């Protein structure tokens, strides 16, 4: 991640990854897009945001308050959440799933997480990558998804 996420935009590889994110999610009926403040996050979702005609919303709440807002306002819908690598595990924990990793590496910005919250409150998490491979953390086999089917999705920011 660039030191100043508010002024430095995506690299060419990051722009390619943003297009790959569009390709993966374009048929998934995303109802809302949330991003952290910054140019990189905004550019990461821009192709999907334009295609789905959804304005990306910047989240500034605490993880707990943000998750409460999500679960209250978007029950039964698909939401894309772009997050910094250090915020992914706390988001998962707050969403009530066991994170598949204890921590992520800053270079793990091609990972995409599918968190499904069922009507009976059962919760599952699966992991995949999108675009050109660029993660160093190994995905545990039991969390790998072959066919992507999102629910709550926090991918890591692209560079």
N, C-alpha and C positions, 0 to 999 in steps of 0.2 A: 504494500500500500504506500502510495506516495505520502511524503511528509505533510503536504498541505492538500488535503482532499477537496478543498473548496475551490482551488484554482487550477490544479493539474488534472487533465482529463485522461481518458483511456489511451493506452498504447494501441498500436495497430493490432496486436494480439488480443488485447482487451475488447476492441471493437469487433473482431472476429468472434470472440466468445459471446458478446452481446447478441450478435446475429444467431449464434448457436442456441442461446437461451430462447430466443423467439421461435426458432425451429422446433425445439423441444416442447414449448408450452403453448404454441399458437392455437391448438384445438382444445385446450383444457378449460375453457370457460372461466378464466380468472375474473373474479368480481372486484378485487381490490389489489393494489400494489402499495407496499410500504417500503420505504428506504430510509437509511440514516442520512443526515445532512451531508452534502458534498457532491461535487461534480462527477466523480467516478461512479458513485451509486446511481445517480440520475442517468448518466450515459449508459450504464449497464442495462437498465430497463427500458431505455428510450425506444428501441425497435418494437418491443412487445407492447409498451404503453401506447404507441402510435397505432399499431395494428388492432389492438383491442379497444382503442378509444377510451382509455382509462388514465386519468391523471395520477401520477405517482404521488403519494402522500408521505411527507417526512414525519418520522416518529421521533419524539424527543422525551417521551415518558420513561419512567423506570421500566425495567423488564416486566415486573409484576403488574404495574398499571397498564402497560401496553397489552400484555396477554389478556388481562381482564376485559379490556376494550375489544380485542379481537374475538374472544369467545362469546361476548355479549352481543356484538353487532354482526358477526359473520358466521353464525352457526349454520352448518349445512352448505357452505359455499367454499370455493377455492380462493385462497389468498396467497399472493406471492410476497414474501418478506425477504428483502436483501439485507444482509447483516454483516458486520465486521466479524472476522474469524473468532475473535475473543468473546463475542456475544452469542454465538451459536449454541454452545452447551447450556448457558443459563436460560436461553429461550426454550430449549427443549425441556429442561427440567421444569420450568414454570408451566409449560404446556402439558406436563404430566407424563412424559415419556422418559425412559432411561436413555441417556445419550450413548451412542455407540462408541464414543471415544472419551477419554478423560480430558483431552485437550486437542486443539487443532494447531497446525503450524501456519504461519503467515502465508506460506506458499500454497495452501490448500484452497485456492480460489476457483477451482473448477468443480467443486462438489455441490450437489443439489440434494436436499433432504425432503422426503415426503413424510409428513406426519398426518396420520388419519385419526380423527376422533369420531368414533361411531356413536350412534344413538344410545347404546347401552353403556356408554362412557369408556368402553374398551379403547385403548390407544396403541398405535403401532408407528414405528419409524423405519424407513428404508432409505438407503443412500445410493446415489449414482453419481456419475460425473457427466459434464456436458462440454462440448467443444473439444479442442485439443487438450489431451491429458496434461495436467499441471498440478498434481497433488503429490505430497510426499508421505502423508499419513495413509497407511494401508487400511482399506475398508474391510472390516470383519465380514466374512462370508455370509453369516446369517442376516446381515443388513443390506446386502446387495439386491437391487431390484433390476430385473431384466426389462420389463415394460413399465415405463413411467406413467404414473397416475396420481397427480398431486392432490393435496388437500391444503394443509398449511405448509408452506415451503420456504425455508430460509437458506438461499444459496449465499455463498461468501462473495464479497465484492470482487469484481474482475480488476485487473490492472491494465 
